[in-house]
Amino acid sequence: MKIVKNIAEYSDAMGLTMSLGMFDGVHKGHQEIIKKLKKSGEADHLEPALLTFWPHPRKVLQPETEIKLLNTLDEKLHLLESFGIQKVFLQEFNDDFRNLSGEEFVKQILLEKLHMKHIIIGYDHHFGKNKSGNFQLLEEMAADNGFVVEETQAVLVDELAVSSTKIRNALAEGNIQTANQFLGYHYPVSGKVVQGKQIGRTIGYPTANIDVDPIKLLPKNGAYIVDVLLNGQYYKGMLSVGTNPTVNGTKKTTEVHILDFNQDIYGEHITVYFRDYLHDEIKFESLEKLIERLDEDKQLTINFFK
């Protein structure tokens, strides 16, 4: 996949069929747009492309507000490529860009720089300063500027419109299966394995402590069933997100116990895929009670994968 970071220097004259937005999560709604891009590209001999932003516009517009994302930048680009996008324009959301009106954005960026011939946008998408750009503006500009505009409707799962916000809310509630249904894949979290307090190994449940990118949204504190990808191989695991209150922990950690596994993996890159929710974070009255619950969780995990 080709990633263009400086649109000002882009000079490829090939016409594009494209969409634009954050595409956080690359969920089923985004996947529907990508399918349409590929279809229109094949029909009209255009190259499918996306224009997306980094950092998230809200980090620029509301810098005091903390925002967590469903994807890191690397995850998003990997997902876009896996669904068939071969060109991504990665636009920095800076002061110059944010002050373009919707019409200026279409003329100066999409038409003059990128040679857009076909644009597909979501049913509720807005762009440009003060959200002045939308499907109606594109329709008004299309005929005079020689491009085609297409609007996609909401993708429904269980009669609910899929959105990044709904996925964030599901994860915040520990509702993993709903989040995964909206995404169309199992929610991933990845990072390097770093050293923790090593308490797990003293009670028969050694864990890999994952150093997660601070921008990545973690599900609510609690215990989960996960798939674990390590060095190209999948394992079964049970994972904890939280502060380890039983041992008076204060720092939030993400730790996974890999079933039937006993290797030193410090420094290795690991990815976990959330499959189901086990229970809320619990402060046990003793390590013995913690071990009893871990035994139960292990059996539930084994049964889940059966």
C-alpha positions as CSV (number, residue, x, y, z in Angstrom):
1,M,0.0,0.0,0.0
2,K,1.3,3.5,-0.9
3,I,1.0,6.1,1.9
4,V,1.2,9.7,0.7
5,K,2.0,12.1,3.6
6,N,2.5,15.3,1.6
7,I,-0.4,16.0,-0.6
8,A,1.2,19.2,-1.9
9,E,3.9,17.1,-3.6
10,Y,1.4,14.5,-5.1
11,S,1.6,14.5,-8.9
12,D,0.1,11.2,-10.1
13,A,-2.4,12.2,-12.8
14,M,-4.4,8.9,-12.6
15,G,-8.0,9.6,-11.6
16,L,-9.2,8.5,-8.2
17,T,-12.3,7.0,-6.7
18,M,-12.1,7.9,-3.1
19,S,-13.6,8.5,0.4
20,L,-12.5,10.5,3.4
21,G,-12.7,10.4,7.1
22,M,-11.0,9.0,10.2
23,F,-12.1,5.4,9.6
24,D,-11.4,4.7,13.2
25,G,-12.0,1.0,13.7
26,V,-12.3,0.2,10.0
27,H,-15.7,-1.3,11.0
28,K,-18.4,-2.8,8.9
29,G,-19.7,0.6,7.8
30,H,-16.2,1.5,6.6
31,Q,-15.8,-1.9,5.0
32,E,-19.0,-1.2,2.9
33,I,-17.5,2.0,1.6
34,I,-14.3,0.2,0.7
35,K,-16.3,-2.4,-1.3
36,K,-18.0,0.4,-3.2
37,L,-14.7,2.1,-3.9
38,K,-13.2,-1.1,-5.3
39,K,-16.3,-1.7,-7.4
40,S,-16.3,1.8,-8.9
41,G,-12.6,1.6,-9.4
42,E,-12.9,-1.5,-11.5
43,A,-15.9,-0.1,-13.4
44,D,-14.4,3.2,-14.3
45,H,-10.7,2.4,-14.3
46,L,-9.9,4.5,-11.3
47,E,-7.6,3.9,-8.4
48,P,-9.4,3.4,-5.1
49,A,-8.0,5.6,-2.4
50,L,-8.8,7.1,1.0
51,L,-7.9,10.4,2.6
52,T,-7.7,10.1,6.4
53,F,-6.3,12.2,9.2
54,W,-3.6,12.0,11.9
55,P,-3.8,13.1,14.6
56,H,-7.5,12.8,15.3
57,P,-9.2,16.2,14.5
58,R,-10.6,16.4,18.0
59,K,-7.0,16.4,19.5
60,V,-6.5,19.7,17.5
61,L,-10.0,21.2,18.0
62,Q,-10.3,20.1,21.6
63,P,-6.8,19.6,22.9
64,E,-7.9,19.5,26.5
65,T,-10.1,16.5,25.8
66,E,-8.5,13.1,26.1
67,I,-9.5,10.8,23.3
68,K,-8.8,7.1,22.9
69,L,-9.0,5.5,19.5
70,L,-10.1,2.0,18.3
71,N,-6.9,1.8,16.1
72,T,-3.4,3.0,16.4
73,L,-2.2,4.5,13.1
74,D,-0.3,1.3,12.2
75,E,-3.4,-0.8,13.0
76,K,-5.6,1.3,10.8
77,L,-3.3,1.3,7.9
78,H,-2.9,-2.5,8.2
79,L,-6.6,-3.0,8.3
80,L,-7.2,-0.7,5.3
81,E,-4.7,-2.6,3.3
82,S,-6.2,-6.0,4.3
83,F,-9.6,-4.8,3.0
84,G,-8.0,-3.9,-0.4
85,I,-7.1,-0.2,-0.2
86,Q,-3.8,0.4,-2.0
87,K,-3.4,4.2,-1.6
88,V,-3.9,6.3,1.5
89,F,-3.4,10.1,1.8
90,L,-2.4,10.7,5.4
91,Q,-3.3,14.4,6.0
92,E,-2.0,16.2,9.1
93,F,-5.0,18.0,10.7
94,N,-3.2,21.3,11.2
95,D,-4.4,24.9,11.4
96,D,-4.1,25.5,7.6
97,F,-6.1,22.4,6.8
98,R,-8.8,22.9,9.5
99,N,-9.6,26.4,8.2
100,L,-10.5,25.2,4.7
101,S,-14.3,25.5,4.0
102,G,-16.0,22.4,2.6
103,E,-16.0,24.0,-0.9
104,E,-12.3,25.0,-0.7
105,F,-11.4,21.5,0.4
106,V,-13.1,19.9,-2.5
107,K,-11.6,22.3,-5.1
108,Q,-8.1,22.8,-3.7
109,I,-7.4,19.3,-2.4
110,L,-9.8,16.7,-3.9
111,L,-9.9,18.1,-7.4
112,E,-6.8,20.2,-8.1
113,K,-4.3,18.0,-6.1
114,L,-5.8,14.5,-6.2
115,H,-7.7,14.5,-9.5
116,M,-10.8,12.9,-7.8
117,K,-13.4,11.5,-10.3
118,H,-15.7,9.7,-8.0
119,I,-16.3,10.2,-4.2
120,I,-18.2,7.9,-1.8
121,I,-19.1,9.2,1.6
122,G,-21.1,8.0,4.6
123,Y,-24.6,9.1,5.1
124,D,-23.8,11.4,8.0
125,H,-20.3,12.6,7.0
126,H,-19.3,16.2,7.2
127,F,-16.0,17.9,6.4
128,G,-14.4,21.3,6.1
129,K,-14.5,24.3,8.6
130,N,-17.7,24.4,10.7
131,K,-18.7,21.1,9.0
132,S,-19.7,23.1,5.9
133,G,-19.0,20.2,3.6
134,N,-21.5,17.3,3.2
135,F,-23.2,15.2,0.6
136,Q,-25.5,18.0,-0.5
137,L,-22.5,20.3,-1.2
138,L,-20.8,17.5,-3.2
139,E,-23.9,17.0,-5.3
140,E,-24.1,20.7,-6.1
141,M,-20.4,20.8,-7.2
142,A,-20.4,17.4,-9.0
143,A,-21.8,18.4,-12.4
144,D,-19.8,21.6,-12.9
145,N,-16.6,19.9,-11.8
146,G,-16.8,16.6,-13.6
147,F,-17.0,14.1,-10.7
148,V,-19.5,11.6,-9.5
149,V,-20.7,11.5,-5.9
150,E,-22.3,8.6,-4.1
151,E,-23.7,8.3,-0.6
152,T,-23.7,5.1,1.5
153,Q,-26.4,4.3,4.0
154,A,-26.0,3.0,7.5
155,V,-24.9,-0.6,7.9
156,L,-27.1,-2.3,10.4
157,V,-26.3,-5.0,12.9
158,D,-29.3,-6.2,15.0
159,E,-31.2,-3.1,13.6
160,L,-28.5,-0.7,15.0
161,A,-26.4,1.5,12.8
162,V,-22.8,0.6,13.1
163,S,-20.5,3.5,14.2
164,S,-17.2,4.0,15.9
165,T,-19.0,5.6,18.9
166,K,-21.2,2.6,19.4
167,I,-18.1,0.3,19.3
168,R,-16.4,2.5,21.9
169,N,-19.5,2.4,24.1
170,A,-19.7,-1.4,23.8
171,L,-16.0,-1.8,24.8
172,A,-16.5,0.6,27.7
173,E,-19.3,-1.8,28.9
174,G,-17.3,-4.9,28.4
175,N,-19.7,-5.9,25.7
176,I,-17.0,-7.6,23.5
177,Q,-19.3,-9.7,21.3
178,T,-21.3,-6.6,20.2
179,A,-18.1,-4.6,19.5
180,N,-16.8,-7.5,17.4
181,Q,-20.1,-7.8,15.5
182,F,-19.9,-4.1,14.6
183,L,-16.2,-4.4,13.7
184,G,-16.5,-7.5,11.6
185,Y,-13.4,-8.9,13.3
186,H,-12.1,-9.5,16.9
187,Y,-10.9,-6.4,18.6
188,P,-7.1,-6.4,18.8
189,V,-4.7,-4.9,21.3
190,S,-0.9,-5.2,20.8
191,G,2.4,-4.1,22.2
192,K,5.8,-5.2,23.5
193,V,5.9,-7.6,26.4
194,V,7.5,-5.7,29.3
195,Q,8.4,-6.7,32.9
196,G,5.8,-6.4,35.5
197,K,5.7,-7.2,39.2
198,Q,5.9,-11.0,38.4
199,I,3.3,-11.9,41.0
200,G,1.5,-14.2,38.6
201,R,4.3,-16.6,38.3
202,T,4.3,-17.1,42.1
203,I,0.7,-18.3,42.1
204,G,0.9,-20.5,39.0
205,Y,-0.5,-18.0,36.5
206,P,2.4,-16.2,34.9
207,T,1.4,-13.2,32.7
208,A,2.8,-11.3,29.8
209,N,2.5,-7.5,30.6
210,I,1.7,-5.7,27.4
211,D,3.0,-2.1,26.8
212,V,-0.1,-0.7,25.0
213,D,0.0,2.5,23.0
214,P,-1.5,5.3,25.2
215,I,-3.9,6.3,22.4
216,K,-5.4,2.8,22.2
217,L,-8.9,2.3,23.7
218,L,-8.9,-0.6,26.2
219,P,-12.1,-2.3,27.2
220,K,-13.4,-1.7,30.7
221,N,-11.4,-3.1,33.6
222,G,-12.0,-6.8,34.0
223,A,-11.1,-10.3,32.9
224,Y,-11.5,-11.5,29.3
225,I,-11.1,-14.5,27.0
226,V,-8.6,-13.8,24.2
227,D,-6.7,-15.2,21.3
228,V,-3.0,-14.5,21.5
229,L,-0.8,-14.0,18.5
230,L,2.9,-14.5,19.1
231,N,5.6,-15.0,16.5
232,G,3.1,-16.1,13.9
233,Q,1.4,-18.7,16.2
234,Y,-2.0,-18.5,17.9
235,Y,-2.6,-19.5,21.5
236,K,-5.6,-19.3,23.9
237,G,-5.4,-16.9,26.8
238,M,-7.2,-15.1,29.6
239,L,-6.5,-11.4,30.0
240,S,-6.8,-8.9,32.8
241,V,-7.3,-5.1,32.3
242,G,-7.0,-3.1,35.5
243,T,-4.9,-2.2,38.5
244,N,-4.6,-5.6,40.3
245,P,-6.4,-4.4,43.4
246,T,-5.9,-7.7,45.3
247,V,-2.2,-6.8,45.6
248,N,-2.9,-3.1,46.1
249,G,-1.8,-2.1,42.6
250,T,-2.4,1.4,41.4
251,K,-1.1,1.5,37.8
252,K,-3.4,0.2,35.0
253,T,-2.0,-2.8,33.2
254,T,-2.9,-5.2,30.5
255,E,-1.7,-8.7,31.3
256,V,-2.4,-12.0,29.6
257,H,-1.9,-15.5,30.8
258,I,-1.3,-17.8,27.9
259,L,-2.7,-21.3,28.4
260,D,-0.2,-24.2,28.1
261,F,2.7,-21.9,27.6
262,N,6.0,-21.5,29.4
263,Q,8.5,-19.4,27.5
264,D,10.5,-16.2,28.2
265,I,8.9,-13.6,25.8
266,Y,10.2,-10.3,27.3
267,G,10.7,-7.8,24.5
268,E,8.5,-9.8,22.0
269,H,5.6,-8.1,20.2
270,I,2.3,-9.7,21.1
271,T,-1.3,-9.2,19.9
272,V,-4.4,-10.2,21.8
273,Y,-7.8,-10.5,20.2
274,F,-10.8,-10.1,22.5
275,R,-13.3,-12.9,22.3
276,D,-15.5,-12.6,25.3
277,Y,-16.0,-11.0,28.8
278,L,-15.5,-13.0,31.9
279,H,-16.2,-10.7,34.8
280,D,-15.5,-7.3,36.4
281,E,-12.2,-6.5,38.1
282,I,-12.4,-7.9,41.7
283,K,-10.4,-7.2,44.8
284,F,-10.1,-10.6,46.5
285,E,-9.6,-10.9,50.3
286,S,-6.6,-13.2,49.8
287,L,-4.3,-14.6,47.1
288,E,-6.0,-18.0,47.7
289,K,-9.4,-16.5,46.7
290,L,-7.7,-15.0,43.6
291,I,-6.3,-18.4,42.6
292,E,-9.7,-20.0,43.0
293,R,-11.2,-17.5,40.7
294,L,-8.3,-17.8,38.2
295,D,-8.9,-21.6,38.2
296,E,-12.6,-20.9,37.4
297,D,-11.7,-18.4,34.6
298,K,-9.3,-20.9,33.1
299,Q,-11.9,-23.6,32.9
300,L,-14.4,-21.1,31.4
301,T,-11.7,-20.2,28.8
302,I,-11.1,-23.8,27.9
303,N,-14.8,-24.4,27.6
304,F,-15.2,-21.3,25.4
305,F,-12.7,-22.6,22.9
306,K,-14.3,-26.0,22.8
